[in-house]
Amino acid sequence: MEYSVAVLAAGYSHRFGSDKRLASIHGEPMLLRTLQTVMEAVSAFDDATIQVILRARDPVIANGLRKLPVQVLHAPVWPVGIGASLAHIVEQLQRAGANPKAVLVCLGDMPFVEPDTLIRLLHSASEDRICVPVCAGTRGYPIAIGRKYLSALARMRNTGMEKVLRIFADGVVDVEVADPAINCDINRPDDFHAAMRPDLFGKIFASRDTARDVPLPSLSE
């Protein structure tokens, strides 16, 4: 396996008010729309797999993904943050004897990221890099984490991605992309309504007042 694409979808949508993974994006559930983008990007590579991590008990979503070419994993009961989810994915890869060059970390609530952005990040990835997309001066997701850092991630269950980027700052490489959707994580209903405005999308998400050292989105929200 050369690459693993990890889609994190184990959060509880507290700020959204309902299960945002099922929110309709042009008639399709948000998580499915995200996975379609991931599957399109992965099709450009000969040796890449997709892991989707869900809540510990999540039968409805898990059953809905049964026919897709993805591996469904379930996060520990608690916590369900990015650190715990990533640690669990790394552990499962290691148990299966997989040693990917990089793991591309995607968020399930970012359905508008372009497939070309994922492809660019995977092409930029190497075992000793953490590749972070940047659009309009702002870092976002997905993030490609090289093999060198995977064992450390397995020990950082309570760590958010912003701390990972600080700890391993020497290995972080910014990858410029022309894709404002890297900043479009949907946490609140207002985020959803803004994202569904194609006439304003680029202006809203390419001009956020966030610098490169501002905390990245949290999966648990």
MOSUL-V116128 format. One record per pair of residues at least 6 apart in sequence whose C-alpha atoms are under 6 Angstrom apart, sorted by sequence separation. I is the first residue (numbers start at 1). J is the second residue. If there is no record, write none. Layout:
<<I;J> <I;J>>
//
This chain:
<<13;19> <23;29> <24;30> <133;139> <186;192> <195;201> <22;29> <23;30> <133;140> <22;30> <21;30> <21;31> <75;85> <132;143> <131;143> <131;144> <130;144> <130;145> <130;146> <129;146> <56;74> <128;146> <51;70> <53;72> <55;74> <56;75> <127;146> <50;70> <51;71> <52;72> <53;73> <54;74> <55;75> <56;76> <126;146> <127;147> <128;148> <51;72> <52;73> <53;74> <54;75> <56;77> <127;148> <180;202> <183;205> <102;127> <180;205> <101;127> <180;206> <106;142> <105;142> <105;143> <104;143> <104;144> <103;144> <130;171> <131;172> <133;174> <134;175> <141;182> <103;145> <129;171> <130;172> <131;173> <132;174> <133;175> <134;176> <135;177> <140;182> <102;145> <129;172> <130;173> <131;174> <132;175> <133;176> <134;177> <135;178> <140;183> <4;48> <6;50> <9;53> <10;54> <102;146> <2;47> <3;48> <4;49> <5;50> <6;51> <7;52> <8;53> <9;54> <10;55> <101;146> <102;147> <135;180> <1;47> <2;48> <4;50> <6;52> <101;147> <1;48> <162;215> <162;216> <87;153> <87;154> <113;181> <112;181> <113;182> <87;157> <136;206> <83;156> <84;157> <138;211> <139;212> <41;115> <83;157> <138;212> <83;158> <110;185> <83;159> <109;185> <31;108> <34;111> <83;160> <109;186> <33;111> <37;115> <41;119> <82;160> <3;100> <2;100> <3;101> <5;103> <6;104> <1;100> <2;101> <3;102> <4;103> <5;104> <6;105> <7;106> <8;107> <9;108> <3;103> <6;106> <7;107> <8;108> <7;108> <82;219> <81;219> <81;220> <80;220> <16;187> <15;187> <16;188> <15;188> <16;189> <14;221> <11;219> <13;221> <11;220>>
//
